[in-house]
Amino acid sequence: MNNTVMEGKYVDWITGSDTGTSSITIILALNGRPAPRYGFDIPYDMGDLGRCIRMLEKFPELEARLPELPAILPMWTPYVDCWRDLKRKYTEVNEWYTKPETERKAHLRKKHSSDPGKEAYQYMKRLEAVSRYLGGWRPQGSLDHWKRGEGIQPATVTA
C-alpha cells in the first residue's frame, strides 16, 4: 500500500461509528501511518477489544499481519501474544451476558463458579500492566497509578 494515501476501506472504518483508539491504532500502525493527535493505544476493556475484533474480521489481511504489531508498538506485545485467548474470552463474555439474569445468578451460586465478565476484566488489567511496562511506564504504589518520566527507561524484552 502507498503510505501517502490510506485505502478508502480503512478510512471508512476509521470514520465510522464502530471505532475506538485501539482499533484505529491497529489500522494506522500496520499501514505505516503516524499516530493520531491523541496517540496510539491498547484495548482496555471488552468494548475496546470488541471493536478490534470486529475490525480485524472485516479486514482479515490486517489480522494476518497482527504478529507484526509488537515490532512497531511494543505495548501491543501481550495482546498479540494472547490474541486467541482474548477472542475466546470476548465470545464467552458476550454469551454470558445474553443469558437471562436468573440463569447467570443461578450459575454464580454454584461452588467454584465465577462471572466471565469479571474474569475477562481482570485478565485485561493484567495485560494492560504488562503493556504499560513495555511502554516504559512503572507502577507508583499500585497498578492503578503509573508514571513515565525522566530516569524511567522502556523495558526491553529478550527471549
N, C-alpha and C positions, 0 to 999 in steps of 0.2 A: 504494500500500500504506500502511496505517496504521502510522506509525512507533512506536506504542506496543506493537503486537503483531506479532511476527515470524510470517510464514506457516509453517504446520506442515511443509510440504515442505522448507523451508530448515533448520528446527530438526532435522528427521530427518537431513538431510545432516550438519549440524554435529556431531550427537551420534553419528553413525555411525562405522564403522571405516575408511573411506577418506578421512579428512580430514587436513588439516595447517593450519598457521598461515596460509599464503598463500591457500589456497582459502577458508578462513573469512574472511580479510581481504576478499576479493572480495565475498562474500555480505553481510557486515556493512556495508562501506563503501558499496556500491551501494544498500543499503536504509536508509541514514541512521542506522545504529546505531553506538554508541560502540565503541571498541576494547576487546577483552577485556583482562584484567589484565596479560597478557604483551605487549600491544600489537599493532599491525598489522605485517605483514611481507611479504617478497617470496619468490618461489621461488629457492632456492639451488642446486638440482640437478635432475636429470631426475626423481627421485622426487617432489619438490615440484611440479614442473611437471606431471607426470602427474596428480596429484590435482586440480590446477586445470583441466586439460584435460577430465578425466572429469566434474568438477562442471559445467563450462560446457556439455558435451554433454548432460548431464541437464537443465540449465536454460538452454535457448537464449535465453530472454528476457534473461538476465544477460550472455550472450556478446554479444548485440546492443548492450548498454549498456556494454560494456568500454571504448569510447572515452571514456566519462565519468570513468573511474577516475583518470587523471592530474590532473584538476582537484580531485579530492578528496584524493588521495595522490600528490604529485609523484614520489615514489620509484618509482611504477609506470610512469612515462613510457617508459623504454626497453623495458620488457616489452610494453606495449600497442603501441608503435611497431613492434616486431618480432614481434608475435604469430603471424602466418602462418609466418614463418621458424622460430620456436620450435616450432610444431606439426609442421612438416616435419622438423626435427631430431629431435624426440621420436619420430616414426614411424621415421625412419632408424635411430636407436639401438635401438629395440625390434626392428626387423627384423634388425639386425646381431647382436644377442645371441641371436636364435632360430636362427641358423645354427650348424651344427656347428663345434666349435672348430677342427677340422682345416681347414675351409673358411676360417675367419677368419684362421688363421695363414698359409695359402697366399696369401690376398689381401694380407696385410701384407708378404709377401716381395717382392711386385711393386714395381717402381720407381714412385715418386710416389703410393704408396697410403698411407692413414692409417686410424686407428681412429676411426670416427664417435663413439664414446663419449668419447674424449679430446677430440676437436674440439668436441663439444657442451659438455663441461665447461669448456673454455677460453672458449667463447662465453658461457656463463652467468656466468663470472667477470668478463668484460668488462662485461656488463650490470649485474652487482652493483656494480662500481666506479662506473658512471655513476649508478646508483640511490642509492648512498651519498652521492655528491657532491651530487645533487639534494636529499637529505635533510639537508644541512648538515654532513656528515662530511668530513674531509680526511685523506688518507693521511699516515701518520707513518713515513716511511722506505720502506716497501713497501706494496703493495696488500693485504697481509695484516694490516696494522695501521692502524686508523682511529681518529680522535679527533673527538669532538663536544663542544664546551665553550664557555666564555666567549671572546668575541672571534672566534669562528668563526660566520659567518652563513650561512644556507642560500643556495645558489646560486639565481639567477634565470635563467630561460631565456627568451631572446627570439627571435622568428622572424627 
